[in-house]
Each structure stands twice: as C-alpha cells, then as structure tokens.
C-alpha cells in the first residue's frame, strides 16, 4: 500500500493513529516514526476527545507541501487475519460467560458491608442533590461524556473502607468483586488487610501471605477534557461549587483493578471482558506474585545466613591470627621480667658473698633483709605461670580469652555451632 506525503497528512488528522496504523499494516509507533521522518505534524494529546465535544484543535499547515514523495507501507491486515482475531475474541468472551455476579445483599466480609453502606449513602446524597433517582439511570446504556451526576461524580473510599474510586455503578461492582476476591483469597490461605494511609486519609488493601504483600485497588479510569456547559452543570450539582479550572477529569466508565501499585503494577479492566469474569485470573496473578516474593525472601534469607556464617568464620580465624601475633609480645615481656628476677637472685647471692668476712651483727641484719626480699619473689614464677597456662589449655581447651592461638583455623566452608563451642565463655565477637 502506497500513500503520498500529502495523503498521509490528511489521514493522520482524520483517523486516530491506533486505527490508521492497523489499516496501513504497521504499529502506531512505526507510523509515528514515519510521520516524523517526513515532517508530518501529529495530533496533540486529547485531540480526538476534544473533537468529539466539538472543540477540536485547528489543523496545522503542512510545511513544504511541494515535497510530496510516495511512501510505501506494508500490506494491510487482510480479511483472513481479521477473521482469526475475531474468532479469538469470540472464544475469549465465550470463556468468560460463566461467572458469578455478587450483589450487595450477599456480601460476606464486614469491611465490604461497611463500604457498601458508604456507597449507598453516597448515592442517596447524589439523588438528593440532583433530584433524580439512581434506579432510573443505572441500567441506561453508557454514554461519554457523562450525562448525569451518577456517571460523573466519583465515590472515594474513606476510613475502614475497601479502596475504591469510581462512579456509582462501578463502585457497587467494585465492592461486590472485592468481597468475592477476599473469599477466594481466604480459601488459598491468603489474608486480606486494610492498612491505614494517614497521608491519603484512607486505607490501602493488601493481599498478604507469609510476610509478603501485594496491593489491590479499584479505580475507574478518567481522561482530561475541556469543561462544557453540561459538565460544569454536573459539577455544580455534585459539589455545590462552580468549576474554575481549564480542564476536567472526566470518568470513562471503565472499571480497573490495579494490582501492585498504580504506577508499576498490573491492571485488569473491562476492555477484555467483564471484570467479574476475570477474578480467577486476578487471584492467580496475585498468588503467583506472592509465591515469587516468598521464594525470593527465602533465597535472600539463605544468602544472608551464608554471608553471616562466612563472616563469623572470618572473624574467628582473624581472632586466632591476632592471638598468635599477640603471643610473641607476651612472651617477650615475660622473658624480660624473668630475666629481671634472675639478675635479682644473682645480686642477692653476691651480697651474701660480700658478707662472708663481716661480723656477726652485720650478717644478722643482712640475712633478715635477704630473707624479706627472697620471700617476695620466685625467680621462676613467670616460667611456672606459663606452664600452668599450658596445662589449663590442655585440660579445658580453648575457653579463655587470649588463648585462641592454640585453636585450629576453620576452613571457609565450615559451619560450627559457635554458641555451643563457647557456651561457658561467650566471646565479644559472637
């Protein structure tokens, strides 16, 4: 399929990019690249929505219109491929036909009952403000933009409610599906908790299993739009205030279950079939995420334990090495003190020799002094003390601080029970 540059420019501003790309047989990203390459201006964000409301942006001029080469495209999707996709779609819808639609009077979880009461109160308040019955419009075909306050104004969960942000009908659907999910999670041993978020003044909903958790939230999607007289009127009815901003957040009527956080999680929507029919898939997805997180945590725990084991072995061997180095210093000091005592003993002997020719009175005084000094020391006391330490280690093992030089360093793969090894003398490094 071939198009001139001018023809493609006209098509880009007449057909949404996602549809035009399919007609031309390529992705919307690929079509955007081609438009950029040939200098074809693209429609701005929100253009098609504003066009539906009769407020489309002005179409720009195509620069250098005389530059009009023929652009070749791949073959468009043929009838056979379309038929295959149609059958796949029908098969999916058929597989989603058998599902339960729970109603407000059959709710089983107290938190869902409380949320349902808040939604009912919210609807009654809208009925009072709009002077219109919700029952008169709830089964009407969906329209966009919204034409009544019940499809325009959001219900926001508060306090102990299930986290829901949706218009009336979708809020009711959401709380009923939440009740079904809680029931199915409990059957699988998964607990559902509402955790307070003080910053947002609401609760967040988590599926929890073995210390792991995964967030669940119900939200109706919206899009930005230019305020029209009808929408401003609905805003006035819903809030009592005049709208003053240059754009509005307009609900699309499409309910979404957001899993794992709004910005990085998985979304289930009505676009591929009713959400009520996808609850099993939601449960399977969350269960798989929780099981994967549990497995990661277990592996992390094993890795941490292994790291701690290796660190203890390193510390233990380091203690032995430090103790061995210390023994040299200790031995030098003991040798120095022993040498001092030996010299002292020789000194005392020389005094005795010197007194040999002295009179009896001098020798008596000297003997008392010599006895006094000799009684206060033993020249071999440091040697005997060291031998006693050897005997203690031999008898009791390495149980005293400072004696680890005698222990054998552990291999890297060792996994000893240090607490048992040093039960009577726990070390600082343990």
C-alpha positions as CSV (number, residue, x, y, z in Angstrom):
1,X,0.0,0.0,0.0
2,X,1.4,3.4,-1.0
3,X,0.5,6.9,0.1
4,X,1.8,10.3,-0.8
5,X,3.1,12.6,1.9
6,X,0.0,14.9,1.5
7,X,-2.4,11.9,1.6
8,X,-0.8,10.6,4.8
9,X,-1.0,14.1,6.4
10,X,-4.8,14.1,5.7
11,X,-5.2,10.6,7.1
12,X,-3.3,11.4,10.3
13,X,-5.8,14.2,11.1
14,X,-8.9,12.3,10.1
15,X,-8.2,8.8,11.6
16,X,-6.8,8.1,15.2
17,X,-3.2,6.9,15.0
18,X,-4.0,3.5,16.5
19,X,-6.6,2.7,13.9
20,X,-4.7,4.2,11.0
21,X,-1.6,2.2,11.8
22,X,-3.6,-1.0,11.6
23,X,-5.0,0.0,8.2
24,X,-1.5,0.6,6.9
25,X,-0.2,-2.7,8.3
26,X,2.3,-1.4,11.0
27,X,2.3,-0.4,14.7
28,X,1.3,3.1,15.9
29,X,5.0,3.6,17.0
30,X,6.2,2.8,13.5
31,X,3.7,5.1,11.9
32,X,4.8,7.9,14.2
33,X,8.4,7.4,13.2
34,X,7.4,7.7,9.5
35,X,5.5,10.9,10.2
36,X,8.5,12.3,12.0
37,X,10.8,11.3,9.2
38,X,8.7,13.1,6.5
39,X,7.8,16.1,8.7
40,X,4.1,15.3,9.0
41,X,2.7,17.1,12.2
42,X,0.9,14.7,14.6
43,X,-2.3,15.4,16.5
44,X,-1.8,16.7,20.1
45,X,-2.8,14.7,23.2
46,X,-6.6,14.9,23.8
47,X,-7.3,16.0,20.2
48,X,-9.8,13.2,19.5
49,X,-11.7,13.7,22.7
50,X,-12.0,17.5,22.1
51,X,-13.1,16.7,18.6
52,X,-15.9,14.6,19.9
53,X,-17.0,17.5,22.0
54,X,-16.9,19.9,19.0
55,X,-13.8,21.7,20.2
56,X,-11.1,20.2,18.0
57,X,-7.7,22.0,17.7
58,X,-7.0,23.8,14.5
59,X,-5.3,21.7,11.9
60,X,-1.8,23.0,11.2
61,X,-0.3,23.7,7.8
62,X,1.9,21.0,6.2
63,X,5.3,22.6,5.7
64,X,6.8,22.2,2.2
65,X,3.6,20.8,0.5
66,X,5.5,20.5,-2.8
67,X,7.7,17.9,-1.2
68,X,5.3,15.0,-1.9
69,X,7.1,11.7,-2.2
70,X,5.3,8.3,-2.4
71,X,5.6,6.4,0.9
72,X,5.5,2.6,0.7
73,X,3.7,0.7,3.5
74,X,3.5,-3.0,4.2
75,X,0.4,-4.9,3.3
76,X,-2.6,-4.0,5.5
77,X,-4.1,-6.7,7.7
78,X,-6.1,-8.9,5.3
79,X,-9.5,-10.4,5.8
80,X,-8.1,-13.8,7.0
81,X,-6.1,-12.2,9.8
82,X,-9.1,-10.1,10.9
83,X,-11.2,-13.3,10.9
84,X,-8.7,-15.1,13.1
85,X,-8.7,-12.2,15.6
86,X,-12.5,-12.0,15.6
87,X,-12.6,-15.7,16.4
88,X,-10.1,-15.3,19.2
89,X,-12.1,-12.5,20.6
90,X,-15.3,-14.6,20.5
91,X,-13.5,-17.5,22.1
92,X,-12.3,-15.3,24.9
93,X,-15.7,-13.8,25.5
94,X,-17.3,-17.3,25.5
95,X,-14.8,-18.5,28.1
96,X,-15.8,-15.5,30.2
97,X,-19.5,-16.2,30.1
98,X,-19.7,-18.4,33.2
99,X,-19.1,-16.2,36.2
100,X,-20.8,-15.1,39.4
101,X,-22.1,-11.5,39.8
102,X,-22.5,-10.9,43.6
103,X,-25.0,-8.3,44.8
104,X,-24.9,-6.0,47.8
105,X,-27.3,-8.1,49.8
106,X,-25.0,-11.2,49.6
107,X,-21.8,-9.6,50.8
108,X,-19.9,-11.8,53.4
109,X,-17.0,-9.6,54.6
110,X,-17.7,-6.9,57.2
111,X,-15.4,-4.4,55.5
112,X,-17.2,-4.8,52.2
113,X,-20.6,-4.4,54.0
114,X,-19.3,-1.2,55.6
115,X,-18.0,0.1,52.2
116,X,-21.4,-0.8,50.6
117,X,-23.2,1.2,53.2
118,X,-21.0,4.2,52.4
119,X,-21.7,3.8,48.7
120,X,-25.4,3.6,49.3
121,X,-25.2,6.8,51.4
122,X,-23.2,8.5,48.7
123,X,-25.9,7.6,46.0
124,X,-28.7,8.9,48.3
125,X,-26.8,12.2,48.7
126,X,-26.4,12.5,44.9
127,X,-30.2,11.7,44.5
128,X,-31.0,14.5,46.9
129,X,-28.7,17.0,45.2
130,X,-29.8,16.1,41.6
131,X,-33.4,15.3,42.4
132,X,-33.1,12.3,40.2
133,X,-33.4,8.6,41.1
134,X,-30.4,6.4,40.6
135,X,-32.6,3.5,39.7
136,X,-33.9,5.4,36.7
137,X,-30.5,5.7,35.1
138,X,-28.4,2.8,36.4
139,X,-29.4,0.4,33.6
140,X,-29.2,3.0,30.8
141,X,-26.6,2.4,28.1
142,X,-23.2,4.1,28.9
143,X,-22.6,7.4,27.4
144,X,-19.5,9.6,27.1
145,X,-19.2,12.3,28.2
146,X,-21.4,11.6,31.2
147,X,-24.9,12.9,31.1
148,X,-26.0,12.5,34.7
149,X,-24.3,13.1,38.1
150,X,-24.2,9.3,38.9
151,X,-21.8,8.6,36.0
152,X,-19.9,11.9,36.6
153,X,-19.1,12.1,40.3
154,X,-16.7,9.7,41.9
155,X,-17.2,7.8,45.2
156,X,-14.0,8.0,47.2
157,X,-13.3,5.4,49.9
158,X,-12.5,6.7,53.4
159,X,-11.5,5.3,56.8
160,X,-12.0,1.5,57.0
161,X,-13.5,1.1,53.5
162,X,-12.2,-1.0,50.6
163,X,-10.1,1.3,48.4
164,X,-12.4,2.3,45.6
165,X,-12.5,5.4,43.4
166,X,-15.4,5.0,40.9
167,X,-18.8,6.3,39.9
168,X,-21.9,4.8,41.5
169,X,-22.5,1.7,39.3
170,X,-18.8,0.8,39.2
171,X,-18.4,1.4,42.9
172,X,-21.1,-1.1,43.6
173,X,-19.5,-3.6,41.2
174,X,-16.1,-3.0,42.9
175,X,-17.2,-3.7,46.4
176,X,-19.0,-6.9,45.3
177,X,-15.9,-8.1,43.5
178,X,-13.7,-7.2,46.5
179,X,-16.0,-9.5,48.6
180,X,-15.5,-12.3,46.1
181,X,-11.7,-11.8,46.0
182,X,-11.5,-11.8,49.8
183,X,-13.4,-15.1,49.9
184,X,-11.2,-16.7,47.2
185,X,-8.0,-15.5,48.8
186,X,-9.0,-16.9,52.2
187,X,-9.6,-20.3,50.5
188,X,-6.0,-20.2,49.4
189,X,-4.6,-19.2,52.8
190,X,-4.1,-15.6,51.7
191,X,-5.1,-12.9,54.2
192,X,-6.5,-9.5,53.0
193,X,-5.8,-6.5,55.2
194,X,-6.7,-2.8,55.1
195,X,-3.7,-0.7,56.1
196,X,-4.2,2.9,57.1
197,X,-2.5,5.5,54.9
198,X,-2.5,8.7,57.0
199,X,-1.2,10.9,54.2
200,X,-4.1,10.0,51.9
201,X,-6.6,9.7,54.7
202,X,-7.8,6.3,53.5
203,X,-7.0,2.6,53.8
204,X,-4.9,0.6,51.3
205,X,-5.8,-3.0,50.6
206,X,-3.2,-5.8,50.6
207,X,-3.2,-9.5,50.0
208,X,-0.7,-11.0,52.5
209,X,1.0,-14.4,52.7
210,X,4.0,-15.4,54.8
211,X,5.1,-11.8,55.4
212,X,4.8,-10.8,51.8
213,X,2.0,-8.4,50.5
214,X,0.6,-7.2,47.2
215,X,-1.6,-4.1,46.8
216,X,-5.2,-4.2,45.3
217,X,-7.1,-1.1,44.3
218,X,-10.4,-0.5,42.4
219,X,-10.4,2.6,40.2
220,X,-12.4,3.9,37.3
221,X,-10.2,5.4,34.6
222,X,-10.7,9.0,33.6
223,X,-9.4,11.4,30.9
224,X,-8.8,15.2,30.8
225,X,-11.4,17.2,28.9
226,X,-12.4,20.8,28.3
227,X,-15.3,21.8,30.6
228,X,-18.6,22.0,28.7
229,X,-21.8,23.6,29.9
230,X,-23.3,20.2,30.7
231,X,-20.2,19.0,32.6
232,X,-20.0,22.3,34.6
233,X,-23.6,21.9,35.5
234,X,-23.0,18.3,36.7
235,X,-20.0,19.6,38.8
236,X,-22.3,22.2,40.4
237,X,-24.9,19.6,41.3
238,X,-22.3,17.1,42.6
239,X,-20.2,19.6,44.7
240,X,-22.3,22.7,45.1
241,X,-19.4,24.8,43.6
242,X,-18.7,26.4,40.3
243,X,-15.9,24.8,38.3
244,X,-13.0,27.1,37.7
245,X,-10.2,25.1,36.1
246,X,-9.4,25.0,32.4
247,X,-9.8,21.2,32.2
248,X,-11.8,18.4,33.9
249,X,-11.1,14.9,34.9
250,X,-14.0,13.0,33.2
251,X,-14.7,9.4,34.1
252,X,-14.6,7.0,31.2
253,X,-16.9,4.4,32.8
254,X,-14.3,1.7,32.6
255,X,-13.6,0.0,35.9
256,X,-10.0,-1.2,36.6
257,X,-8.5,-3.4,39.2
258,X,-4.9,-2.1,39.9
259,X,-2.5,-4.7,41.4
260,X,0.8,-3.9,42.9
261,X,0.6,0.0,42.8
262,X,-0.8,2.5,40.4
263,X,2.4,3.3,38.5
264,X,4.2,-0.1,38.3
265,X,1.5,-2.8,38.7
266,X,-0.7,-4.9,36.6
267,X,-4.2,-3.7,35.5
268,X,-7.3,-5.8,34.8
269,X,-10.1,-3.9,33.0
270,X,-13.5,-4.4,31.4
271,X,-11.9,-4.0,28.0
272,X,-11.2,-7.7,27.6
273,X,-14.4,-8.9,29.1
274,X,-16.3,-8.2,32.3
275,X,-14.1,-7.8,35.4
276,X,-16.4,-10.2,37.3
277,X,-15.2,-12.9,34.8
278,X,-11.5,-12.2,35.4
279,X,-11.5,-12.6,39.2
280,X,-9.9,-16.0,39.0
281,X,-7.1,-14.5,36.8
282,X,-6.7,-11.8,39.4
283,X,-6.3,-14.3,42.2
284,X,-3.9,-16.4,40.2
285,X,-1.8,-13.4,39.3
286,X,-1.5,-12.2,42.9
287,X,-0.9,-15.7,44.3
288,X,1.9,-16.1,41.8
289,X,3.4,-12.7,42.8
290,X,3.2,-13.6,46.5
291,X,4.7,-17.0,46.0
292,X,7.6,-15.5,43.9
293,X,8.2,-12.9,46.6
294,X,8.2,-15.6,49.3
295,X,10.7,-17.6,47.3
296,X,12.9,-14.5,46.8
297,X,12.7,-13.8,50.5
298,X,13.7,-17.4,51.4
299,X,16.6,-17.2,49.0
300,X,17.6,-13.9,50.4
301,X,17.4,-15.4,53.9
302,X,19.7,-18.3,52.9
303,X,22.1,-15.9,51.3
304,X,22.2,-13.7,54.4
305,X,22.7,-16.7,56.6
306,X,25.5,-17.9,54.4
307,X,27.1,-14.5,54.4
308,X,26.8,-14.3,58.2
309,X,28.4,-17.8,58.5
310,X,31.3,-16.8,56.3
311,X,31.7,-13.6,58.3
312,X,31.8,-15.5,61.6
313,X,34.4,-17.9,60.2
314,X,36.5,-15.0,59.0
315,X,36.2,-13.3,62.4
316,X,37.1,-16.5,64.2
317,X,40.2,-17.1,62.1
318,X,41.1,-13.4,62.4
319,X,40.9,-13.8,66.2
320,X,43.2,-16.8,66.1
321,X,45.7,-14.9,63.9
322,X,45.6,-11.8,66.2
323,X,46.0,-14.0,69.2
324,X,49.1,-15.7,67.7
325,X,50.7,-12.4,67.0
326,X,50.0,-11.3,70.5
327,X,51.7,-14.3,72.0
328,X,55.1,-13.0,70.7
329,X,54.7,-9.8,72.5
330,X,53.5,-11.5,75.7
331,X,56.5,-13.9,75.5
332,X,59.0,-11.0,75.2
333,X,57.5,-9.3,78.2
334,X,57.5,-12.5,80.3
335,X,61.1,-13.1,79.2
336,X,62.1,-9.6,80.2
337,X,60.5,-10.0,83.7
338,X,62.0,-13.4,84.1
339,X,65.5,-12.1,83.3
340,X,65.0,-9.3,85.8
341,X,64.2,-11.8,88.6
342,X,67.3,-13.9,87.6
343,X,69.5,-10.9,87.9
344,X,67.9,-10.0,91.2
345,X,68.7,-13.5,92.5
346,X,72.3,-13.2,91.4
347,X,72.5,-9.8,93.0
348,X,71.3,-11.3,96.4
349,X,73.9,-14.1,96.1
350,X,76.7,-11.5,95.6
351,X,75.5,-9.7,98.7
352,X,75.8,-13.0,100.7
353,X,79.4,-13.5,99.4
354,X,80.3,-9.9,100.4
355,X,79.0,-10.5,103.9
356,X,81.2,-13.6,104.4
357,X,84.0,-11.6,106.2
358,X,81.7,-9.3,108.1
359,X,81.0,-9.5,111.8
360,X,78.0,-11.4,113.2
361,X,75.8,-8.4,113.8
362,X,76.1,-7.2,110.2
363,X,75.4,-10.7,108.8
364,X,72.3,-11.0,111.0
365,X,70.9,-7.7,109.7
366,X,71.7,-8.7,106.1
367,X,70.1,-12.1,106.5
368,X,66.8,-10.6,107.6
369,X,66.9,-8.3,104.6
370,X,67.8,-11.0,102.2
371,X,65.0,-13.3,103.6
372,X,62.5,-10.5,103.3
373,X,63.3,-9.9,99.6
374,X,63.5,-13.6,98.7
375,X,60.1,-14.3,100.3
376,X,58.5,-11.7,97.9
377,X,59.5,-13.3,94.6
378,X,60.3,-16.6,92.9
379,X,62.8,-16.2,90.0
380,X,61.0,-18.9,88.1
381,X,57.5,-17.6,88.7
382,X,57.0,-16.5,85.1
383,X,58.1,-19.8,83.7
384,X,55.9,-21.7,86.2
385,X,52.9,-19.4,85.3
386,X,53.4,-20.1,81.6
387,X,53.5,-23.8,82.2
388,X,50.3,-23.6,84.3
389,X,48.5,-21.9,81.3
390,X,49.7,-24.7,79.1
391,X,48.2,-27.3,81.5
392,X,44.9,-25.4,81.7
393,X,44.6,-25.2,77.9
394,X,45.4,-28.9,77.6
395,X,42.8,-29.8,80.2
396,X,40.0,-27.4,79.3
397,X,40.5,-26.5,75.7
398,X,40.3,-23.0,74.2
399,X,37.9,-21.4,76.7
400,X,39.7,-18.3,77.9
401,X,40.1,-15.1,76.1
402,X,43.5,-14.5,74.8
403,X,44.3,-18.2,74.3
404,X,42.9,-18.7,70.8
405,X,46.4,-19.0,69.4
406,X,46.1,-22.7,70.2
407,X,42.9,-23.2,68.2
408,X,43.0,-24.5,64.6
409,X,41.7,-22.1,61.9
410,X,38.4,-23.1,60.3
411,X,38.1,-23.8,56.5
412,X,35.9,-21.5,54.5
413,X,33.0,-24.0,54.3
414,X,32.9,-24.7,58.0
415,X,29.6,-24.2,59.8
416,X,30.4,-24.7,63.5
417,X,28.0,-24.0,66.4
418,X,29.9,-21.2,68.0
419,X,27.4,-20.8,70.8
420,X,28.0,-24.5,71.8
421,X,31.8,-24.1,71.4
422,X,31.9,-21.2,73.8
423,X,28.8,-21.8,75.9
424,X,30.7,-21.1,79.1
425,X,32.7,-18.2,77.8
426,X,30.8,-16.2,75.1
427,X,33.2,-14.0,73.1
428,X,32.8,-10.3,72.3
429,X,32.8,-11.1,68.6
430,X,29.9,-13.5,68.7
